């Protein structure tokens, strides 16, 4: 397919970073790993991949700002375009030899009225050679195949994805997660926790999951995935139904799904948050 200039740049960056990640993944036992916090690891692989991506994107678009997992924000505060990058989403999977991890790059644009939109996004799983990508108004794709969210309507046939809170997740998010999980489990065909939020969103766009929710996700985890879901015909908002394109919060509550399940799932998550706040 003929790619736009932005998308060609993004494809090139993720493929170049993927080469070093795949080499590291093959020798994962020999990586030097430092601990950022309980259950949250960063390795040489993360930092090398992030440096490669930043170098490639900066060379192609030197005036664009960055928001990156390892190195944080850089560039002008009054940016017109900003890359939002997770060089290795699913680091724990990666370090345990599980081939379910991805590179995620989102591109934000500041509009003349000051609002911010997501213009493009890429989520690439090198281990499976699956590249999910989307551009606003163009559609969502897996490699060269057009994506659509699932058409399922019955909860009893639906499979949802989530991010189960772990050690560093605050009590503020753990308790409403428990309420949501308890209410949803008896009604659905299954709930999955695969450990890579960017791929969870990409799989919603591909119709593999019917919906997804997580409390306390970071901007770089979901920047590309938000656009993938929307361009595939689904919805991705916070628990109150607000647009998340600005990625303004450090810890984001996200609910995504096909048109039939997004609303009920969003209301369930919202009610769980209210219930948790009323029962401290």
N, C-alpha and C positions, 0 to 999 in steps of 0.2 A: 504494500500500500504506500501511496505517496504521503509522507509525513510533513506536517507543518514545520517551520524552522525551530520553534520551541520544542516540539516533540522530538525532532531529530537530535537536538542537543541533549535532551533528557535520556533518550534511548542510548546514546553514545556513552553518557556518564555512568549509567547503571551497568552497562555491559563491561565497561573498563573496570569498575569497582568489583564486579562479580568475579573476575578472573583471579584476583588476589584472595577474595573470600573463599572461593572453591579450593584454592591451594591450602589455605589455612584449615578449612573444614576437613580436608583429607588427613591433616596432621593435628587434629584438635587437642590431642593429649599433650602435645609439646608447647602449646600456647602458654605464654606467661599471663596469668589472670590476676587482676587486682580487684578488690571488693569495694564497690561504691556504697553498698548498704545491704541489709539482709535480702537475699533472693534477687539482687539486682547487680549483675556483673558487667564489667567492661573488659574487653581483651584487646590485645594488639590488633586483632582483626577489625574491630569497630573503628579504632583511630586511623588505621591505614586506609580503610574504605572511605571514611569521611574526608580525609585529606585528598584522596583521588577525586572524589565527587566535587569537592569545593574547587579544586584546581581546574577541572574540566568545565564546570559551569561558569566560573569566573573568567576563564579565557574566552568563552563564547559570548557571555553577557556581562562585561566588566562593571556595569553600573548597578547591578541588582544586589539587593540586600540578602542576608541569610538568617535563618533560624535553624540551628542544628543541634542534635541531641548532645553531642560531646562538647562542642566548642561554644554553644550558645548563640546569641544574636551578634551580628556584625553588619556594617554598612550604615547608611543614613537612616536616622529615625523617621524621616519623612519620605520613605521609599515609595516609588511607584510600582515596583515589582519586587517580590521577595520569594526566594526558594525556602521551602520548609523540608528539612532532610532528616530522615532516620537511616543511617548507613547500614544498620543491622537490627531489624526488628525481629524479636524472637531470639535474643542472645542466649538465654538459658537453654533453649532447644539446641542452638548451634553448639554450645559448649558441652552438651550431653550427647552429641552425635546424632541428633534427630533432624532429618532433612526438611524441616518445616520452619523456614525463616525467610526474610525478604529484605530488599532495599526499597525504601519508600521516598519518593520526591514529589512534593506538591508545589505548585506555583500560584502565588496570590497576586492580584492586581488591585491597586487602589484606584477607584473610579473618580471622575471629576467632582462628584458630590461628597467625596470623602468616604463612601462606603467601600467595603472590601469584598471581592469575589474570588472564588477559586477558578482559575483559568485552565489549569492542566494538572494531571497527576499520573504518576507511574508507580506501580508496585511490581517488583520483579523477584520471583523465587528462582534463583539460579539452579538449585538442586533438582528442580522439576522442569526447568527451562520454560516456565510460564511467566509471560510478561503481560500484566494487566495495565491498560492505559486508557485515559479519557481526556477529552478536551471539551470545554463548555460549548454546548450547542452542536457538537460533532457526534457524540455518542461514546460508548464504552466498548472496549475490545479486549479479547484475550488473544495475544499474538495477532493474527489477522482475522479472527472471528468476532462478529458483533455479539455483544452480550445483552441479555435481558434478565431482569430479576424473575424469580419464580412466579408462577400463576396460582399457586396453591391457596385455597380459601379455608380449609378445615384445620383447626388447631391440632386435631388428633393425627394429622398427617405431616405436621410441620416439624422441622428440626431447626433449633436456634443455637446460636453461638454466644459465648460470653467470656469475660475475663474474670476468673475467680480471684478474689482478693488474696494477697499473700502478705508477707511480713511487713513490708513498708507501707502498705495501704492503710489509711487512717480508719479509725472506728466509725467516723462519719460516713464512710462509704461501705464498710463491711456490713453493718446492720441492715441498711435498706437492700443490699444485695441478697441477704438471707431471706428477707420477706418476699422479694421478687421470685427468687428461686423456688421457695416453698409453695407459692401460689401457682407458678407456671408448670412445675414438674408433673403434676397429675393430669395435665391437660394435653400434653404434646407427645410427639413420637420420640423426641430426644433433645438433649441439651449437650453441647460439646464445648470443651475448653482446650484449644489446640496451642495456645501460647504465643500467638503472633497477631496482634490486633489489625495490622495492615492487611494481612491475608484474610482475616475474618471478614472485613469489609469487602475485599475483592471477591470473596466467595459468595457474599450476599449479592453482589452485582452479577455474578455468574449463575445465580440460581441454585447454588449448592446448599447454601443456608437460606432459610426463609426470613430470618431476622437475627439481630445481634444487639446486645446492650452491654455497656460497661460503665462503671463509675470511677472517675479519677484517671482517665486516660490523658496522655500528653498530646500537645498539638502535632508533633512530628509523627506520632503513631497514626494519626487519622486524617492528615491533610489530604493526601492523595485518595484515600478510601472514601471519604465523603463525596468527592466528585464522581468517583466510579459508580457508587450506588445511585446517585441522582441521574447520571447520564444513562444508566441502565434501566431507568424507569421506576426507581424506588425512592424512598424518603430517608433522610438522615438528618436528625435534629437533636436538640437536647430534650430533657424530659418534659419541658413545658411547650415544646414545639417550635422553639426559636432556632433561627439559622445559625450555623456555627462557622461560617466561612472566614470570619475575622480571626478565629483561633486566639481569642483574647485571654482565656483562662489558662493557668498552669495545669489545673486538674479539670478535665472536661467530662461531663456526663453525656453519654451519647446513646442514642437509640436509632437503629436502622432497620429497614425491612421493606418487603414488597407493599404495594398499596393496600392490601387486605389486612396485614398484620401490624404495620407500623403504628397505627392509631391505638389499638388495644394494648400493644406492648408498651408504648409510651405512657399511656394512662396507668398501667400497672406499675411501672418504674416510678412515676411521679407519686402515686399513692403510697408506695413503699417508702419513699423519701420523707413524705409527710408523716407517715406512721412512726418512722424511726425518730423524727424530731420531736414528736409528741410523747414519746416513751423513752426518755433518756436513761 
